Amino acid sequence: MDYNPKSLKAEEFIHDGEIRDTLRWAEEHKNDLPLIRSLLDRAEDCKGLTHREAAVLLKCEDEELRQRMYALAARIKDRFYGNRIVLFAPLYLSNYCINGCRYCPYHGQNKHIPRKRLTQEEIVREVTALQDMGHKRLALETGEDPKNCPIEYVLESIRTIYGIHHKNGAIRRVNVNIAATTVENYRKLKEAGIGTYILFQETYNKAQYEYLHPTGPKSDYAYHTEAMDRAMEGGIDDVGCGVLFGLNLYDYDFVGLLMHAEHLEAVHGVGPHTISVPRLRRADDIDPDQFDNGISDDLFEKIVAILRIAVPYTGLIISTRESQACRQRVLKLGVSQISGGSRTSVGGYAEEDQEEEDSSQFEISDRRTLDQVVSWLLDEGCIPSFCTACYREGRTGDRFMTLCKSGQIVNCCHPNALMTLKEYLEDYAAPETREKGLRLIEKETEKITNPKVRETVIHHLHDMEGGLRDFRF
Ligand code: SAM
């Protein structure tokens, strides 16, 4: 079986031999400083790096070059994403699960975790609470259980969510993180109007994957690994990849992740819309200390920076699994989306007692409210963005990537970020956050170079004070 990025067979596009060769080659060349300098020179053109090239950067331990990588990642981030950070929240619909994942407390053998599935009325309560915080973008999360949580339930829930308009609130983009499924079901999700389909690979190492997933439908490595191809066949052109760092040797999964991105680009003409970099967390009956492959904050930071260099146009997502301090470190190195005010329990947003998180999937590190996160981003000189315009304007898949690669996307994203921030400040912000935010909007509006766009933005910002909402480019 040869390595073939264009193959539709998991073991040919995620090729164990190619990953091991890559890591060997990277180890041999990690002190070849001229080589690494030349790769960094080339990466300045923002065309990305191959999995081999990225692997040698990952292995390089030279301090001066590490600093150069971080500076380059920050420049690339600035070029494509500016100082914008998009905000979202996860919404747990159901924690029924028939899989046996060794790292997740939803595994079927866990008999003491309370199992819950939100009714449509409960979803209304959850989403109302999320809208009252100011959220416009959600990631739906479920365990895998065709009986207790069938696709029809997920589809009905999406319809319910899009239909909830509470005060000035609305959820304008629903991303979905559910188990690998069939082309037919992906088509249904597409028709229901989802944004990104997210599925974490957990680990690309087949043997380790099979050890970690001993039972249930998720134990089929090929079916799971080929899910993004089925999703794209079903018409979903924005997919989100990720590995759960801590489950396997980080370098193997880092290379696998980039090979997966190369495969999607080779076959479908467009790589993943986003990459997530979750790390394993403590949870109900899960002790991360029982796993040997945890990575330090320093290494985590390096992985984020090199991903930004290797796949310049792909969104990078950091969740509240990471602490404020850790999120601070990676903010400028390439992250484009973060969650805020998250609950990982089923029904966690509407529950009175926020400490009561019996059904939660894992412990959160960053427990700040959304307003605290927004205020922090403003202090960091970032524009907190609630924008969902690309997806609603049909700028998805290769259309988005083409605009992104040409640098034109900034003409939409920057004004949209300012206008959605203004909505947040008008409707949800604490007085101090509002003041800071308004100052930032004023400063950032001046930076809009196209006079016509600037004039339109100023007009819309003014209209928002009169109660109008949902302007976008
Ligand atoms: N059930 C879906 C599936 O099979 O892919 C995905 C939904 S699950 C709610 C979302 C993700 O949470 C998983 O893909 C996994 O990477 C992550 N996760 C599970 N247990 C975790 C833990 N203990 N710490 C951090 N993340 C965890």
Boltz pocket constraint, residues with backbone or C-beta under 6 A from the ligand:
constraints:
  - pocket:
      binder: B
      contacts: [[A, 103], [A, 104], [A, 105], [A, 141], [A, 142], [A, 143], [A, 144], [A, 177], [A, 178], [A, 179], [A, 180], [A, 199], [A, 200], [A, 202], [A, 218], [A, 243], [A, 244], [A, 278], [A, 279], [A, 280], [A, 281], [A, 282], [A, 283], [A, 286], [A, 321], [A, 361], [A, 362]]
      max_distance: 6.0
